[in-house]
Amino acid sequence: MAMLILLSIGIISCGSNSNEESTEMSEENTSETERFGGLALYTVRDSMASDPKATLQAVADAGYAYIEAAGYADGKFYGMDPADFKAYVESLGLTPKSTHMGGVTLENADEQIAASKAAGFEYFVIPVPPMGMFTFGPEGMGMKGTKEELVSILKTIGEKCSNAGLKLLYHNHDFEFKPMADGTILTDYILENTDPAHVNYQMDLFWVTKAGADPLAYFEKYPGRFKAWHVKDMNAEGQFAPVGTGSIDFGKILAEKDKSGMVYYLVEQDQTFGLDPMEAIKISHGGLKEIGFQ
């Protein structure tokens, strides 16, 4: 998932006011140039649930330029009507880039797409197999139903998104890179059986690494299909970690961003393991800068 500096200029004299204004505007411009990258608001979901406006301001203050929502319910984003959400986010200097819409179905897709468009989002992201297909248990994440059913849903919703001026992305976890019962790799099946004009990928770099797959091999095999990345690191225990504090070689991956098709990227950390999420996103933003993300 950085705000405009609020200027409070006291008028002492014409000359001193002009100097103060010039200095403060320079500071504001500096702040603007330091804002980069996005944050997936799922990282700070508890704060977004209790005080979304203050949380969004804190995200802006941490240096992020755009956000991805993960809190749509009853026609609202984090309790705000879509147009009000858009207005507030943009008032902080943030851009509403994408939204995870895990509750989408073929029946409510038109309504959710319209709401996402009204909220200013450009990308409509399906975070797991929708419509009850996603499974989670002691053995991990997975999917019930068939790969053909999932692709059919993605095609239908993808075309609806395109017609509305949005872009559909499918977000992966680890199971999409592991062989299914018939030996199929679900990610490969999705990419080979969908039209890039309507369906593309949001690659979660942690989960593809966790699955033992190579992001660079996928960029080579399916160039241009990975329009967004979720950037989160992996610690020695294989857990989520702030960007730059773990073992994932983001520099090597970033060098192939053009081949991947990456248009934007987002810090995400599903769990922070005792570290305050707000502190975690600050550490990650610093890590992004060190690695060379812009």
Secondary structure, DSSP 8 states (H G I E B T S, - for coil): -----------S-HHHHHHHHHHHHHHHHHHHHH---EEEGGGGHHHHHH-HHHHHHHHHHTT--EEEE--EETTEETTB-HHHHHHHHHHTT-EEEEEE-TT--TTTHHHHHHHHHHTT-SEEEE-S-TTTTEEEETTEEEE-S-HHHHHHHHHHHHHHHHHHT-EEEEE--SGGGSB-TTS-BHHHHHHHSS-TTTEEEEEEHHHHHHTT--HHHHHHHSTT-EEEEEE-EE-TTS-EE-TTSSS--HHHHHTTHHHHT--EEEE--S--TTS-HHHHHHHHHHHHHHHT--
